[in-house]
Amino acid sequence: MVKDFYIKNMVCERCIKVLKDELNAHNIDLLQVELGRLRLDIEDHDVDKLENLLKENGFALITSTEDKLTEKVKIELIKLLNMMPLEINGKLSDFLADKLQRDYSKISKVFSITEGITIEKYFIKLKIEKVKELIQTPEYNFTEISQMLDYSNVNHLSKQFKSETGMSLSDYKDGQKNFRNPLDKIV
């Protein structure tokens, strides 16, 4: 029986690879995969096997409508940040309402209730993780990074980075440790 499953913490291409490999190893017929969603040809008695497989790999099955919407928001924002330079034509609220085909006030309310943080604050946290990633690759200076992530100027980025991490961009760049947070742990 063909069914769609929504998956929590499935936030990158490596997640997709892990699940493809695991599903194949457990003889579960994968029809389609994308961030946050699997389409499987699976019998009802194999759903427990799927849930265990997901849990063993740091994922979880999403069943509630609210949690599905919240995960869709996260996935859309992660996809958006993977497209460099970041280009949101208009407001983030309009972007999400268009992508999810829902009223933004509903999206925002559900997200805030389920995650305990606003979408805007969550997006800032995602952007800061992207900044950290870009700093660690010596290709870009701070001004280029701020432009790529659609900051009005490097000072705005610098203030936001300091506010979120407690350190300056230069201090982070000069540090020897990687202080990046996994995308599935941001909230």
One Martini backbone bead per residue (centre of mass of N, CA, C, O) as a GRO file, in nm:
protein
  187
    1MET     BB    1   0.095   0.037   0.024
    2VAL     BB    2   0.063   0.371  -0.041
    3LYS     BB    3   0.265   0.606   0.155
    4ASP     BB    4   0.294   0.891   0.352
    5PHE     BB    5   0.581   1.032   0.530
    6TYR     BB    6   0.667   1.222   0.807
    7ILE     BB    7   0.994   1.365   0.894
    8LYS     BB    8   1.194   1.414   1.156
    9ASN     BB    9   1.518   1.556   1.100
   10MET     BB   10   1.511   1.593   0.775
   11VAL     BB   11   1.775   1.831   0.658
   12CYS     BB   12   1.948   1.656   0.442
   13GLU     BB   13   2.119   1.469   0.213
   14ARG     BB   14   2.224   1.263   0.423
   15CYS     BB   15   1.950   1.178   0.524
   16ILE     BB   16   1.856   1.055   0.262
   17LYS     BB   17   2.079   0.844   0.236
   18VAL     BB   18   2.030   0.692   0.496
   19LEU     BB   19   1.736   0.612   0.433
   20LYS     BB   20   1.782   0.462   0.175
   21ASP     BB   21   1.973   0.248   0.292
   22GLU     BB   22   1.784   0.143   0.518
   23LEU     BB   23   1.541   0.064   0.346
   24ASN     BB   24   1.692  -0.133   0.169
   25ALA     BB   25   1.799  -0.320   0.403
   26HIS     BB   26   1.469  -0.358   0.493
   27ASN     BB   27   1.277  -0.395   0.245
   28ILE     BB   28   1.173  -0.099   0.171
   29ASP     BB   29   0.966   0.063  -0.056
   30LEU     BB   30   1.091   0.326  -0.236
   31LEU     BB   31   0.948   0.598  -0.427
   32GLN     BB   32   0.998   0.868  -0.245
   33VAL     BB   33   1.222   1.158  -0.178
   34GLU     BB   34   1.238   1.418   0.073
   35LEU     BB   35   1.248   1.656   0.269
   36GLY     BB   36   1.041   1.521   0.527
   37ARG     BB   37   0.974   1.282   0.300
   38LEU     BB   38   0.793   0.973   0.235
   39ARG     BB   39   0.740   0.722  -0.020
   40LEU     BB   40   0.566   0.415   0.034
   41ASP     BB   41   0.561   0.057  -0.002
   42ILE     BB   42   0.349  -0.044   0.265
   43GLU     BB   43   0.268  -0.227   0.526
   44ASP     BB   44   0.121  -0.206   0.826
   45HIS     BB   45   0.323  -0.417   0.972
   46ASP     BB   46   0.589  -0.220   0.885
   47VAL     BB   47   0.572   0.048   1.054
   48ASP     BB   48   0.732  -0.036   1.304
   49LYS     BB   49   0.997  -0.075   1.152
   50LEU     BB   50   1.016   0.216   1.061
   51GLU     BB   51   1.020   0.353   1.338
   52ASN     BB   52   1.279   0.215   1.436
   53LEU     BB   53   1.465   0.309   1.210
   54LEU     BB   54   1.433   0.608   1.267
   55LYS     BB   55   1.524   0.613   1.563
   56GLU     BB   56   1.815   0.490   1.514
   57ASN     BB   57   1.868   0.769   1.313
   58GLY     BB   58   1.721   1.040   1.446
   59PHE     BB   59   1.424   0.998   1.384
   60ALA     BB   60   1.067   1.079   1.312
   61LEU     BB   61   0.739   1.040   1.323
   62ILE     BB   62   0.476   1.228   1.182
   63THR     BB   63   0.123   1.287   1.275
   64SER     BB   64   0.058   1.569   1.321
   65THR     BB   65  -0.049   1.850   1.169
   66GLU     BB   66   0.129   2.056   1.321
   67ASP     BB   67   0.404   1.910   1.286
   68LYS     BB   68   0.401   1.910   0.980
   69LEU     BB   69   0.398   2.214   0.941
   70THR     BB   70   0.656   2.276   1.097
   71GLU     BB   71   0.843   2.100   0.918
   72LYS     BB   72   0.786   2.250   0.655
   73VAL     BB   73   0.907   2.515   0.741
   74LYS     BB   74   1.193   2.415   0.794
   75ILE     BB   75   1.247   2.305   0.511
   76GLU     BB   76   1.204   2.568   0.351
   77LEU     BB   77   1.431   2.726   0.500
   78ILE     BB   78   1.663   2.536   0.429
   79LYS     BB   79   1.634   2.553   0.125
   80LEU     BB   80   1.673   2.857   0.105
   81LEU     BB   81   1.974   2.847   0.229
   82ASN     BB   82   2.084   2.666  -0.020
   83MET     BB   83   2.034   2.936  -0.182
   84MET     BB   84   2.289   3.101  -0.341
   85PRO     BB   85   2.176   3.367  -0.297
   86LEU     BB   86   1.963   3.513  -0.094
   87GLU     BB   87   1.611   3.524  -0.217
   88ILE     BB   88   1.355   3.737  -0.106
   89ASN     BB   89   1.058   3.827  -0.249
   90GLY     BB   90   1.006   3.989   0.020
   91LYS     BB   91   0.853   3.830   0.261
   92LEU     BB   92   0.866   3.560   0.460
   93SER     BB   93   0.561   3.525   0.492
   94ASP     BB   94   0.497   3.511   0.187
   95PHE     BB   95   0.673   3.274   0.117
   96LEU     BB   96   0.535   3.064   0.306
   97ALA     BB   97   0.245   3.095   0.211
   98ASP     BB   98   0.308   3.006  -0.078
   99LYS     BB   99   0.448   2.728  -0.027
  100LEU     BB  100   0.199   2.621   0.181
  101GLN     BB  101  -0.088   2.726   0.121
  102ARG     BB  102  -0.119   2.946   0.365
  103ASP     BB  103  -0.183   3.120   0.630
  104TYR     BB  104   0.045   3.285   0.817
  105SER     BB  105  -0.094   3.299   1.094
  106LYS     BB  106  -0.120   2.992   1.119
  107ILE     BB  107   0.172   2.912   1.086
  108SER     BB  108   0.286   3.085   1.319
  109LYS     BB  109   0.120   2.970   1.551
  110VAL     BB  110   0.199   2.674   1.528
  111PHE     BB  111   0.503   2.710   1.549
  112SER     BB  112   0.514   2.852   1.827
  113ILE     BB  113   0.376   2.624   1.985
  114THR     BB  114   0.564   2.376   1.901
  115GLU     BB  115   0.862   2.543   1.949
  116GLY     BB  116   0.883   2.822   2.122
  117ILE     BB  117   0.918   2.994   1.847
  118THR     BB  118   0.969   3.194   1.606
  119ILE     BB  119   1.027   3.204   1.279
  120GLU     BB  120   1.228   3.439   1.279
  121LYS     BB  121   1.420   3.323   1.496
  122TYR     BB  122   1.478   3.061   1.350
  123PHE     BB  123   1.598   3.190   1.094
  124ILE     BB  124   1.832   3.326   1.234
  125LYS     BB  125   1.964   3.066   1.335
  126LEU     BB  126   2.012   2.951   1.054
  127LYS     BB  127   2.184   3.184   0.946
  128ILE     BB  128   2.413   3.156   1.154
  129GLU     BB  129   2.497   2.872   1.062
  130LYS     BB  130   2.571   2.966   0.777
  131VAL     BB  131   2.786   3.161   0.859
  132LYS     BB  132   2.972   2.956   0.989
  133GLU     BB  133   3.017   2.792   0.735
  134LEU     BB  134   3.136   3.031   0.562
  135ILE     BB  135   3.375   3.100   0.748
  136GLN     BB  136   3.517   2.811   0.715
  137THR     BB  137   3.528   2.922   0.433
  138PRO     BB  138   3.777   3.119   0.263
  139GLU     BB  139   3.609   3.261   0.022
  140TYR     BB  140   3.476   3.466   0.236
  141ASN     BB  141   3.378   3.756   0.350
  142PHE     BB  142   3.173   3.933   0.551
  143THR     BB  143   3.038   4.099   0.331
  144GLU     BB  144   2.963   3.863   0.143
  145ILE     BB  145   2.793   3.714   0.348
  146SER     BB  146   2.585   3.935   0.397
  147GLN     BB  147   2.488   3.941   0.102
  148MET     BB  148   2.410   3.638   0.067
  149LEU     BB  149   2.199   3.678   0.336
  150ASP     BB  150   2.044   3.960   0.316
  151TYR     BB  151   2.188   4.188   0.445
  152SER     BB  152   2.213   4.525   0.470
  153ASN     BB  153   2.480   4.473   0.648
  154VAL     BB  154   2.758   4.387   0.831
  155ASN     BB  155   2.656   4.506   1.102
  156HIS     BB  156   2.402   4.341   1.126
  157LEU     BB  157   2.536   4.070   1.130
  158SER     BB  158   2.727   4.120   1.369
  159LYS     BB  159   2.507   4.169   1.583
  160GLN     BB  160   2.354   3.902   1.547
  161PHE     BB  161   2.588   3.713   1.602
  162LYS     BB  162   2.652   3.814   1.888
  163SER     BB  163   2.371   3.763   2.007
  164GLU     BB  164   2.369   3.444   1.943
  165THR     BB  165   2.690   3.362   2.037
  166GLY     BB  166   2.887   3.583   2.197
  167MET     BB  167   3.048   3.650   1.927
  168SER     BB  168   3.245   3.745   1.697
  169LEU     BB  169   3.336   3.695   1.383
  170SER     BB  170   3.644   3.695   1.440
  171ASP     BB  171   3.646   3.504   1.679
  172TYR     BB  172   3.530   3.266   1.525
  173LYS     BB  173   3.744   3.251   1.301
  174ASP     BB  174   3.996   3.227   1.511
  175GLY     BB  175   3.892   2.984   1.612
  176GLN     BB  176   3.945   2.624   1.657
  177LYS     BB  177   3.644   2.574   1.691
  178ASN     BB  178   3.340   2.406   1.637
  179PHE     BB  179   3.013   2.583   1.685
  180ARG     BB  180   2.813   2.408   1.548
  181ASN     BB  181   2.476   2.339   1.473
  182PRO     BB  182   2.249   2.129   1.418
  183LEU     BB  183   1.959   2.168   1.243
  184ASP     BB  184   1.787   1.958   1.430
  185LYS     BB  185   1.872   2.150   1.708
  186ILE     BB  186   1.704   2.399   1.632
  187VAL     BB  187   1.524   2.610   1.910
   0.00000   0.00000   0.00000
